[in-house]
Amino acid sequence: MMNIPLSKPWITEDDIKEVAEVLKTPNLSLGPKLLEFENMLLRVSGRKFAVAVNSGTSALHLIIRSLGIKDGDEVITTPFSFIASSNCILFERAKPVFVDIDPNTYNINPELIEEKITDKTKAILAVDVFGQPASWDRLIEIAKKYNLYLIEDSAEAIGSEYKEKPAGSFGVASVFAFYPNKQITTGEGGVVLTDDEQIYKLSKSMRNQGRGEEETWLYHTRLGYNYRISDINCALGISQLNRLNKIIEMRDTVAKMYSQKLSEVEEVITPYISPDTTRMSWFVYVIRLKDKFYGKDRNIIIESLGRRGIQTRNYFEAIHLEPFYVEQFGFKEGDFPVTEFVADRTIALPFYTTMTEGEVDYVIKNLKEVIYEVKHS
Ligand SMILES: Cc1ncc(COP(=O)(O)O)c(C=O)c1O
């Protein structure tokens, strides 16, 4: 039996060497590797300013705080995402106002946004789900019309392009994230990207305990956090970023292999890539089961694959149905039907940069067998 994980970072001997080099220097934090990593991220995103931090969640929180979003404000966002894109709004006691998704791209549906805008709406936070950029042209139009901040959660989409513009370049500020399941990893890490000097200065200060601009050690101008990322992590990020294009190509090859081989599995819908996505940087490979296999059947498929050594996951669960969202806001089933329909049927298959054709074949062979079992049970 093969053991195939859901994801796996690609760490090379070069990566290890770069990390070890930092350990020979006195600069383990706030050193030259931080600046080098930030400068590389500016080139990937086409932004003016970068503030690297210890997670994508921290990066989102810094943006929310830098924009002054607070108690009682409303932020329009998607319920089909990783929970951090919505939790960052709760950190400042503002309210996430969910808008349902497009049934093909799984990104926020811009045509449903305007009806949710109120006097309290301050921002739209859209997510480039699974690596596919949201509909930025429409989102920019709506944000301009209603004078709202637009935030891009591009945690999953480093290197993707929307109409030939890089993911991470849209809205007033954006984030990438570098957990080990991401296209490139720093172990833990994230970054705030912006063209706005004020957001940059505030994020930089709040990353480091609210210190003033000169970063004098015991001079604190505002409430801040310890969201620093170490130079050890940044060295890994630099080494990984150096082969970003190769990583994106290798992941694309794996995704294409899956889509081609799955085209004959009639119970499975393979990922849809919009023509606006001029470059896809795959974060995960998520299939959707045809309509009649959902909920319990989908979960049986996930469990059976697990018993066969294949790790898969029900990406994503609908955020509004997470227990503490239900408790706090009273959301219920049926509130966001497209999200719920999709969330009930999706399965993230094992997917990583170095995945081989033999591993893809093994996953597909077992998936077919397990679907057959469910159909005939
Ligand atoms: C869409 C999205 N937003 C935010 C995050 C948070 O990033 P992190 O796990 O680095 O805090 C993630 C990553 O896991 C994500 O997928």
Ligand as a Chemical Component Dictionary entry (heavy atoms), coordinates in Angstrom:
data_LIG
# 
_chem_comp.id                   LIG 
_chem_comp.type                 NON-POLYMER 
_chem_comp.pdbx_formal_charge   0 
_chem_comp.three_letter_code    LIG 
# 
loop_
_chem_comp_atom.comp_id 
_chem_comp_atom.atom_id 
_chem_comp_atom.alt_atom_id 
_chem_comp_atom.type_symbol 
_chem_comp_atom.charge 
_chem_comp_atom.model_Cartn_x 
_chem_comp_atom.model_Cartn_y 
_chem_comp_atom.model_Cartn_z 
_chem_comp_atom.pdbx_ordinal 
LIG C1 C1 C 0 -7.511 31.882 2.108 1  
LIG C2 C2 C 0 -6.589 31.868 3.274 2  
LIG N1 N1 N 0 -6.525 32.954 4.064 3  
LIG C3 C3 C 0 -5.700 33.018 5.117 4  
LIG C4 C4 C 0 -4.880 31.975 5.447 5  
LIG C5 C5 C 0 -4.076 32.067 6.687 6  
LIG O1 O1 O 0 -2.723 31.844 6.549 7  
LIG P1 P1 P 0 -1.895 31.221 7.770 8  
LIG O2 O2 O 0 -2.290 29.797 7.882 9  
LIG O3 O3 O 0 -0.473 31.415 7.330 10 
LIG O4 O4 O 0 -2.207 32.022 8.981 11 
LIG C6 C6 C 0 -4.880 30.825 4.641 12 
LIG C7 C7 C 0 -3.970 29.721 4.858 13 
LIG O5 O5 O 0 -3.952 28.771 5.451 14 
LIG C8 C8 C 0 -5.782 30.754 3.556 15 
LIG O6 O6 O 0 -5.864 29.653 2.803 16 
# 
loop_
_chem_comp_bond.comp_id 
_chem_comp_bond.atom_id_1 
_chem_comp_bond.atom_id_2 
_chem_comp_bond.value_order 
_chem_comp_bond.pdbx_ordinal 
LIG C1 C2 SING 1  
LIG C2 N1 SING 2  
LIG C2 C8 DOUB 3  
LIG N1 C3 DOUB 4  
LIG C3 C4 SING 5  
LIG C4 C5 SING 6  
LIG C4 C6 DOUB 7  
LIG C5 O1 SING 8  
LIG O1 P1 SING 9  
LIG P1 O2 DOUB 10 
LIG P1 O3 SING 11 
LIG P1 O4 SING 12 
LIG C6 C7 SING 13 
LIG C6 C8 SING 14 
LIG C7 O5 DOUB 15 
LIG C8 O6 SING 16 
# 
